[in-house]
Amino acid sequence: MSAPVFDVAIIGGGTAGCAAALALRQRGMSVVLLEKGACGAMASGTNFGGVRRQGRDFREMPLATRSRAIWDRLPAIVGEDCEFRATGHIKLARDEAEMAELERYAREARDHGLELSVVGGNAVRALYPWLGPKVVGASLCADDGQANPRLVAPAFARAARAAGADIREFAKVEGARWTGSAFEVEAGPASAHARRLVNVAGLWGGEVAAWFGEGVPIRPLCPNMVVTEPLPYFIDRSIGVCGGNVYARQVERGNVIFGGGRGWGDAQAGLSRPRAEVARDAMARALEILPQLRDARIIRTWTGFDGEMPDDIPVIGPSLTTPGLVHAFGFSGHGFQLGPAMGEIVAELVADGRTPSPVEPFSIGRFASAPPAPRLT
Amino acid sequence: MAEPRVVVVGAGPAGMRACAALVEAGLRPVLVDEAARPGGRIYQQPPEGAGRPARELYGLEAAKATRIHALAPALAGRVDHRAETLAWNCFEDALDLLGPEGPSRLAFDALVLATGATDLALPFPGWTLPGAYALGGAQIALKTQGCAIGRRVAFLGAGPLLPLVACQYMEAGVDVAAVLDATPFLAKLRGLPRMLFAPATLAKGMLYVARLRRAGVPMFFDVRRPRAEGDGRVERLRFEAGGVEREVACDAIGASFGLRSETQLADLAGCRFEFDPRTRQHVPARDAAGRSSRRHVYVAGDGAGIGGADAAELAGERAALALLEDLGLSFDANRAAWLEGRLARLDVFRRGLEAAYPFPAHMVRDLDDATMLCRCEGIATGALREAATARGAIELNRAKAFTRVGMGRCQGRMCGRAAAEVLAVARGAELASAGRLRAQPPVKPIPMLPELLS
């Protein structure tokens, strides 16, 4: 008996991959997904959990707007809300230059359909009495929010599996090639053949692209994260700052999660570790904007692997060397919000060869002269 | 060559013996310990000047406790003792410390982890009521503060410490309501032949039981379905024994179902772990001398697998000799061989002890879905079972991600073992496959004070 040839093979079980598996099954295509560990255990599961459009590169805005609509519909799509709450997101200014930056961004954002409300010092004090004196202004995107990153990709994986996708976890892909009639994806006993191939391998997406002669200058990004013990609920918005050197949110359970700076990672060994001195700097910055954290205790720090592109926007779109191959990786530390829409967009690119979402700016062709990414493992 | 920087974490029997051997070799180790005074948990000392004699505090173990304590003045000036200091992180070749002097980073050329153990907590209805304590907590209240956890105390669990602590309480004048052993009496006989390898320890164990019997303390074996009940605090303990429903009135419970190793620092140090079927936990892999999988990192005592205080003393010294050998310093090879021989004998005894107190698997099977499993996060047993079955959490870290089990203040130190047992039973899988919660710094909560970490 010969092994079946799937319509689509997906490399990577992050939110984008799992959502793509579900969307492709809904289009009636047969799908196999190969994930080297557990679904959603890398960037999709270890990130901060921000679901925000504010602050994004405007080229990402149509994708982010499309994704935002899906976040509201998660219970219908995957059977649970993944703790998504539209708490709003405020971006803070800590001096006049940053205030000017908030105002400039808000003006330009309006042209991209994003309404922001920018307020100065006195209004900040009235609206958010828990913010520290260093904050001189805030820009609110009322429609943004936060969700539990540990739940999202696994929920999509379960929904995809229930819809008939063949989700293979702990199946590390060692290589992939076009044989002339199908893609051959090597993963030991989990190896598979498929007519189309999707590369949603996050940091490892560069290595997959290199198998098809496409070089991308992707680098590891390990956000350094910190969480306090549960505290009485007081932070009712998700928080960022100009420059991005600290960000914070409080979950309903009461823990305050904050991040800033980068941890240590050895992608080849698959090992990442938070750094104590980076956590310390993030604590200092968090205390400037949230002085009430002064009596809190830190119960855990962590990090994980994302892939970062030099221009800070992902690679999305068809391969330029290999028909039937679609890329979506390198979300550079802000892919969590985009994950649900990426599933639909990837499915459109695979099944229709095109998507109504404007993905041209994200073409892998922008790195045409880059050397192939090195092998990570 | 500059003198190597050797760090020992833990001032219990293993850490103290390791320090003594290192000092004897002419080194000046740094000893990091959370307590104010050496002794570890097993020989924990009261605050300076509290003045209760060792005989009263440690009973039949007084001589051993005194010998360990006496090492401190003998080593004074030759060990850099960092008391009241938490080693909360280990990364590459350095520890992050938090002590009375503030924070510091301590680089090492060689590291001995003698991090000890805690009680193995298994949940049962009412185990989170005020008045319900871990057995170790009950013992420490007595040893360091000279106070009891209640006026009329019931002891529940599985393990040789149960009659020991019950006896200590009785001799301190506390009314011991009952000693409820969740393992069968016949198991004691099965373990007997091997326990003869440490006859003195066996004799002491039997003496404790005899004293309790003579004093008329009710003792039950093969106790099933314990439930602590009361209005806002422990007032009684219900259970089944011999197929009969029983009840004892008490205002406090000391419970322990065995011991679990404190392994987070070894995990953060990057040591490879392996599953130990005897103690049903993942422990750092080590050779007979205590070498971990990581070069120049050694593990000794109960933190490296449960062996008891006597074995910990031998293992601490043996690990120190291995460290000396690996650094190219002179060491007593005959002594090392003798220590390994002694450890092998004690290991036979330990196997007998484990046969005498087998893991009470019925405690896990009988757990009802509503009983709290993770007390930091308030997660019930049923939520973990649902994650394990309906949501496909095949191992503990997935279960943690889905349910928050082990995600609270204790980071799973207290509930992780029970969670592994529940997960494995729910999935009908081997316990080893449930895995272990990955350690993340800090090992214990640290204050949100960046100046403390600068």
Interface residues (C-beta under 8 A of the other chain):
Chain A: A38 G45 R150 L151 P154 R158 T228 E229 P230 R253 W264 L271 R273 P274 R275 A276 E277 A279 R280 D281 M283 A284 A286 L287 L293 R294 D295 A296 R297 I298 I299 R300 T301 W302
Chain B: N89 F91 D96 R105 G270 E377 R391 G392 R398 A401 F402 R404 M407 G408 R409 Q411 Q440 P441 P442 P445 I446 P447 M448 L449 P450 L453 S454
